[in-house]
């Protein structure tokens, strides 16, 4: 039963950290361009010509 008194504060700490990380990601525009990464896998990158 005493483990509950340890696990509840640890769980609350994890939730607080997750909320802080989520708001940091939103504030730093991590979710602005969601389509670019999804479509970048479909197209090849432009290859630079090699100097010979």
N, C-alpha and C positions, 0 to 999 in steps of 0.2 A: 504493500500500500504506500510505503514511503517513496517508491519510485515515481509515483504520480506527481508528487510535489517537486520532483526534478524534471520530469518530462514536460509538464505544462509550461514552465518558464522557457525551456529550450524551444518548444514549438512556437511560442509567442515570439521569441527572438528570431526564429527562422521566418516567420510571417512578416515581421517588421523589416528584416533585411530584404526579403523578396519585394515588398512594396517600395522600398527605397530604390532598389535596382530598377524596377519597372518605371518609376517616375523619372529616374535619371535617363533611361533609354528614350522615353518620350520627349523629355526636354532637350536631349542632344540630337533629335531628329533621326533616330535609328529606324523609325517606321515610315519615313517619308516616301521612299521609292521601293515598293514591294514587288513591282513587276519586273524591274531590271534584272534581279538575280534569277528570277524564274525563266526569263527568256534568254539570258546569257548562255545557258547550257545548250540551247538549241542551235546557236550559230557559232561558227568557227571564228577565232580571232584573226584579225588581219595580220598576215605574216610579212615581215620586212624582207625585202630582197637582200640576199647575201652578197657582200662585196667579194668578187673573185679576182 
